[in-house]
Amino acid sequence: MSRRTSFGYSTYGSRSYHAGGYHRKRNRHGKMRILILTPVICLTVAGAAFSLWYFVLRNNSQPYQSTESSVVSEISSPVSEPSAEVSAQSRPESSAQVSAPRPDIQGYQDGNVFMYDRCGYELFYGTDESAAAYAAAVSAVKKGLGKDVNVYNMVVPNHAAFGLPEKYLRNMNDEKANIRTIYHSYSEDIIPIDVFDAEEKHKEEYTYFHTDHNWTALGAYYAYQEFCKTAKTNAIDLSTLTKGSIPSFKGSLFVATQTDDNAKGNKELLNNPDTVIYYHMPCIENCTLLENGKQSEQDVPLIASFAEGSNAYSAFIWGNNPYMRVKTTQKTGKKLCIIKDSYGCAFAPFVTANFDEVFIVDPSYYEGNVLDYLKKNKYTDVLVINSIMTANTAFRVSDILSILPQ
């Protein structure tokens, strides 16, 4: 029986995410007032003013389409053919993206969600102290397992680090510096997986959702490639995988803007929905899930393709639950345990291509001593993966420590 009983992935409104620095004073912005030009002095000035007015009217009459939005339109069609995947090398750019001038977009706060260019963002306020506390918790995992088990740690930056202009990044704490502090604060021999540069390299691609705090499968795949480099194993080729999609996804950030004053949520997010792309992995022999609120395991497919609505992200390994155990037909002699938050959901399917067994644990829901299970079943590797928002909370530190020997 799990300690908590909430369906699907940890939502933006959960205690972990509220502790990550979202509580900012609500800032209501009125609509921009239209200035009325004073009477013209001469025909030359009148002509120039008319031209400027016409240009602004024409541009405002057409919704601005960001690069990420165009990627959604590329991938929202039926996706049974692997060749339909949009990649950094093959993603076409429309003529509008190339020639249309970018408007002077202003960000604003909608409740606890920061809005910019029709996307919702989390603002990061983690500290060196919270980073050090998280590093100590990861070190405790390694200490409990001993020298024979490789322990990796991956801290994933959020969308704000790559989607917001510098003028807004200056008002939040430095994510890259915080991750560096974590990676230099271990007391045990932890192997860091630094994915910041990889995600930044692909920031123009559809690697984070517009309406949800999580990354997409494509963003998770680039992190998976970095993991494989460090673990000295070969990453599966994304173009060889069959994929599926769930359109019209409006996730946790959109839901967070639904208030008594704004029953239908932020209008920009409402009109800029996401598409959840998932991949079917080969070599899956069996998946066993202990679901929230259940007392017994059940056999399930790796992907919950029936997920829909605001829970569509739960298509990845059925969302956040106490655990899922995936047995594969691989013969590597290696077993991996993933200790994760919701970012690990989109990541976990890929590593089934590299291990005989993958045990996926969410410490917010798992009960008991996970280290005893790993030792008894001869696990060779452990990956702790959390978003930077979760990693900098006392709740995540407490959750990780709760599944270690007391």
Salt bridges, closest charged atoms under 4 A:
GLU68 OE2 - HIS159 NE2 3.05
GLU68 OE1 - HIS210 NE2 3.50
GLU85 OE1 - LYS243 NZ 2.46
ASP110 OD1 - ARG26 NH2 3.48
ASP117 OD2 - ARG102 NH2 3.18
ASP148 OD1 - LYS147 NZ 3.32
ASP197 OD1 - LYS176 NZ 3.04
GLU205 OE2 - HIS202 ND1 2.60
ASP212 OD2 - HIS213 ND1 3.99
GLU226 OE2 - LYS229 NZ 3.17
ASP261 OD2 - ARG28 NH2 3.26
ASP274 OD1 - HIS210 ND1 3.25
GLU291 OE1 - LYS294 NZ 3.31
GLU297 OE2 - ARG325 NH2 3.38
ASP362 OD2 - LYS340 NZ 3.29
ASP362 OD1 - ARG396 NH2 3.87
ASP399 OD1 - ARG4 NH2 3.30
ASP399 OD1 - ARG15 NH2 3.39
